[in-house]
């Protein structure tokens, strides 16, 4: 069993991120904003994760939040992938951490992020 997202499914590069963000459809949750751009020519899903430096200043905390988001996405990626395969489309997905002003980000856990991701993932599957 693979414990990471496959390298083929990781969105990389500034240009790729900006293309998805500017041209894609947005979905908002309490902790996350997700942008999705459908690609009818390709049949894969690509996921990119961003945690803004303005929101989380320390790199240690930013990297921890990225790991938590990546794990939440990885755990539920098969459902998203099968939904895209059934509809025969590909998509670029950018997940941006927008945080919550009331919570301490150092105490953030996977149990806080995963339900938000699952709710947004269901919206994505209905939209594509």
Secondary structure by P-SEA (a helix, b strand, c coil): cccccccccccccaaaaaaaaacbbbbbcccbbbbbbbbccccbbbbbbbbbccccccaaaaaaaaaaaaaaaaaaaaaaaaaaaaacccbbbbbbbbcccccccccccccccaaaaaaaaaaaaaac
